[in-house]
Amino acid sequence: MSAQQFPALLRVLPGPGRRDIAGLSLASQLFAGLRMTAVTLLLLALLKNSEFRAEQAIQRKLDAHCRSAARSAEGRAGEGP
């Protein structure tokens, strides 16, 4: 960044007493951003937990089907032709 561009950048960035988006101070915006980040991370953890539980349920169903098929095959093998 050149020396001539730096003052223009300072005019764009909000200062400590200046208001920016929706009339909120920079500190309020940062706090709101922090809260949104925390909520996002909580929702992500909830989604991952739900996904894990769904995978476990599917695996239990597949295991039950495999056990049933194995028992059925054992029963037919014992009957003979």
Buried (B, 14 or more C-beta within 10 A) or exposed (E): EEEEEEEEEEEEEEEEEEEEEEEBBBEBBEEEEEEEEEEEEEEEEEEEEEEEEEEEEEEEEEEEEEEEEEEEEEEEEEEEE
